Amino acid sequence: MPRLERSEATVPLVLTCPGFPGERQFHQEGTDTRKSRFTDEQIVGFLKQAEAGLPVKELCRRGGFSDATFYKWRARFGGMEASDARMLREVQAENSKLKKLLAEAHLDIEALKVGFGVKR
C-alpha cells in the first residue's frame, strides 16, 4: 500500500510504494523520478539481439522486462546505435530544460503585464 511521507527535499510531499519492484516516487507535480534500470547501450543491445533472431518472448524473459517495454524501446530506439541513443536522451533533456525556461519567461511577462496594467 502506498504511503505518504514528508521529505526534506525541495518537494514537500512524496508518495512511495515500498517493496514494489522498480519502486517509484511521485512528487506533488506528478513527475516520475524513476530512472531506467537499463542503460541506452543495454537497450540497443537487446534490440540487436532481437534483430539477430532471438525470439522476443525469450529475450524479454532473460532481460526481465515486458513485451510492451521491448516494443516501446523498438519504436523509440530502433535502428540506432548506442551513441545515437545517448545523444537522443541528451537532446531530450536539453529540450525539456528549454521548455521550462520558456514557460517561466512567459509567466514573468504575464506578471509584468498585470503589474503595469497592460491590456491585451
N, C-alpha and C positions, 0 to 999 in steps of 0.2 A: 504494500500500500504506500503510495507516495506520501511524503510528509513535508510540511512547510518548516523552514528554519531560517533564522536570521543569519546573514553572512556579513563579515566585516569588509567585504569588497565594496566597490563603488555602487553596486546594485543592492538595495536593502533586502530584497526578498528573493529566495532561491527555492525552487521546487526540485527535490531529488528523488530518485527511485532506487534506493539501495538494494543490492542483491540482484538487480536486473542486469543480464549480460549487456555490456556496452552501455553502462549507466550514463544517463543523460542529465544535464542540468538545463532547466528552462528558466530564464530570467523573466522579470515582470514584462519586459517589452516583447517577450515571445521569441527571442532569438535562441537558437540551439547552439550551444557552445561545444558540442561534442566534436571531437576530431576523428577522422577516419582511422580505422585500425590498420589500413593498408596504405603504403606509400604509392606515389604515382608509378614508380618503377615496378612495384609488385602488381599493380592493376594492369599495366601494359603487359607484364609477363603472363598474367592469367589469360589475357586476350590473345596473346601469341600462341599459348598452348592450345586454346580452342581452335585457332586457325590451323594449327598443325594436325588437327584431327581428334584431339581428346574430347570425348563427349561432355557436353555442358553439365549434365547432372553429376557426372563423376568429378569434374573439375570443381564444381560448387561444393560437393561433399568433402573433398580433400582440403579445399581452401577455407571451409567454414563460413560460407556466405550463401545467400539465397539465389535462386534463378533470376528473380526480379532484379536483384542487385547486379548480377552479371550483365543482364540486358541493358540496364541503365548505364553501366560502365561502357558497354559496347557502343551505345548511342552517343555517348559523350567523348570517349577516347578512341573509338575505332579508327584504325589506320594511322595512329600516331606512334611516334617513338617516345621513349621516356622523357627526353629533353623537351619535346613538344608539349607533353602533358604538364611538365613542370612550368613551362613558360605560360601555358594557358591559365594555370592556377595563379601565377604571379600577376598576370594581366587582369584577371577577375578580381583579385584583391585590390589592385590599384583602382580599378573601375568603381568598386564599392566605396573606397575612400573618397574618390572624387564626387560621387553622387551625394555622399553625406555632406561634403563641403558645400556643394551647390545648394542643397536643401537648407543648410544653415545660413548661407548668404541670402537666399530668398526670404527666410524668416527675419533676418536683420533688415532687409529692405522694407518688408511689410511693417515691422515695428517702427521704422523711421517715418514711413508714410502716416501711420496712425499718430505718432508723436507730433508731427508737424501739421497734421490735419489736411493732408493732401487728398483731394477727391480723385476718384478713378475715372 
